[in-house]
Amino acid sequence: MPAFTNASNVRAYAGVMAINAQDDRWNAGPLGSNIRAASAFLEKRTGRQFELQLATTKTFTTNGEAFISLPGLRSASSATRNASTITADTDYWLIPDNQQTGVYIGMQFRPFGHAADYRSRADWFDRNLDRYRGLVGSEPNDLTITGDWGYVDYPEELVHVTNVLAAWFTRRPDSLLGGVSVTAGGTEVDMGALPAEVRLFIDGWKIGNQIVGVG
């Protein structure tokens, strides 16, 4: 499981200077679990892959669309569609994320018309698609990409929001019954919703199919 920060950073963010012997939630073990949970949560809710994976093959289903989302591709060493090799900047184009962080979050295929145009598919004649010009869709798992995924250096915003979410997970047990935590001074803290920083990060970094069309 990925971990985008460490226990020391979370404790520093939460202002925990010493660990209470009667409350070990801030120890490396429990806090490490919360960090991994927070990291996985952020990847799932944004649809992105931040964790670095080298020379890894991933499989996707295009559904015949002209564009599909990718979780975060640094570079592609090879790609195939319906078992036929496709070439970058000829058969497909990689689309960078809005933040221009060096990863690609989409792949767009040849932009010629729609499924009835032979130029839209590199394997048009191999698969006899000229006989089925109304064909829309694809076989399952028709696209494979081998390459490097994720980030070498995690974005600072990701590290910060992981600190926030891991600290929230750690303090959250105090409010399980009523959604409210009470400080030592008697102040009530609403913990019924995700922290604003987390929600803003998810809104800003979430990916999905933004271009609709048939390739």
N, C-alpha and C positions, 0 to 999 in steps of 0.2 A: 504494500500500500504506500502511496506517496505521502511525503511529509514536507510541507512547504515552509516550515519554520521549525524552531526547536523550543524546548521547555523553558530555557533561560529567557528567550525573547518574549514568550507569553507572560511569564511572571513579571518581567520588567514592564510590559504594557499594562498589566492589571495592577501594578503597584504592590505586588506581594514581595516583601523584603525578607521574610522569614517564614518557614513552614511550621505550622502548628503541629505538635506531636499527636494531638487528638484529631487532626484533620489532614489526612495525607493526600487530598485531592490534587495538591500542587506539586507532589513528588513526580519524578520522571516517568514512573510507570503509568499511573492514571492519566497524567497530563499528556503523555505521549499518545495514549489511546485517543484522547480527545483531539489532538492535533491531526492524527491520521483520519479520524472521522470528519473533521472540518475540511481537510484537504480533499477527500473523496466527495464530500457534499458539494464543494465548489465546482469540481470537475463535472459532476452529474448535472447540477442545476444550470451551468453555463453551456454544457454540451462540448466543452473544450477538453483537450488533453494538455496539461501543463507539464506533466512528468516526462522527462527525457527518455526516449526509447530509440536505440540505434539499430539500423538494418533490420527493421521489423516489417512484416507483411500484414496488411489489413485488408479485409474484404467488405465490399459495399454492394448494395443493390441500387441501380440507377433509375429503375422504373421508366426507362425511356426518356427521362427528362434531360434538358439541355444543361442543367446545373445541379450539382449535389453539394451538400455541405461536407467538410472534412473537419475532424476535431482539432487539428493543428499539425500540419506537415511542414517540416523544415526544408526537406529536399527529397526528391523522388529519384531512385536509381532505376526503377522500371515500373511499368504499368501495363496491364492487359485488360481488355474488355471483350467478353465472350471468347476468352482464350487467345485472342489476337493482340499482338503488341501494339500499343498506341504511343505516339511520339509527342513530346512536349512542344507546344507552340505550332503544331501542325494538326494533330488530332484532338488535343486538349490544351487548355490554358489554366494555370494555377492562379487563384484569386487571393491576394493578401488580405489580412484583417484590416479593419479601419484604423487601428492603432499603429499600423506599419511596424510591427514588432519583429518582423523577420520570419514569421510563420504564415502559412497559407491555410485559409479556412474554407476554401471552395475549389471545385474543379468544374470548368465549363467546357463543353464539347463543341465540335465544329459548328459554327453559327450560320449554317446554311438552311434556311427555311425550317421545315419540320420533318416528321417521320417519313413523309412521302418523297423527300428529296434525297437522291443517292449520295450526295455530298455530305449529308449529315451523319453518315455511319461509315467508318473505315472498312467494315466487313460487310457492306451492303450486298455485294454480289456473291461473296462466299456463303452467305446465309440465305440466298435467294429472296431477299427482301423486296426485289423488284416485282415479285409475284404477289406481295402482300402490302401494297402501298398504304393501306389504311391501318397498318399495324402500329399500335401504341403500347408502350410498356417494355418489359425486359424479362429475361429469366432471372430467378433469384441468384444473388451473389455473382453477378456478371462482371464486377469490376474488382480487380486486385491492384494494390499499390504497395511497392516495397520501397522503403526509405527511412529517413530519420524523422522522428516525431517529437513534439514538445519543445521545451526551452532549456538551453544550456544554463542561463541565468534567469531565475524567476523574476518576473516584473515586481517592482517595489510595491505596487498596489496590491498584488496577490499576496505577498508576504504580510503586509499590514492587515488585510482583511482576514487572513488565516489566524493571525494573532487575536483579532477581535472575536472571531467565531469560536476558537478554541477556549478563550477565556469565558465566553458566554456559556458554552457547553459545561465548563467546570463549575460555574456559579449557578447554573440552572437548577440543580437538585434542590436548592433552598426554596424554590418557588413551585415545586411540582404540584402541590395541592391546590394553591389558589392563584398561581401565575404571578405572584408578587414575592419579592425577597425583601427582608427587613435588615437594614444595616445595624451595626453596633450602637449607633446613635438614635435608632428608632425610625429612620427614614425608610419609607416604602419605595422599592424600585420595581417598576413594571417589567417583567421578563416574559410576558405572554407572546411577544412577537420577536422575530429576528431583528438584530441590530440594524439601524438604518444604513451603516456602512456596508453590511453584507447585501442588503437588498439593492442598494445603488450599484454595487459591483456586479451583481448578477444581471441587472438591467443593462449595464454598459458593456458587458463582455459576452452576453449570451449570443449564440450563433444559431442559425437555422437557414433553410432554403429561402433566399431573398429574391431569386430570379426564377420566374416560372416560365416554362417552355418545354417543348419536346425536342430532343436531340436526335 
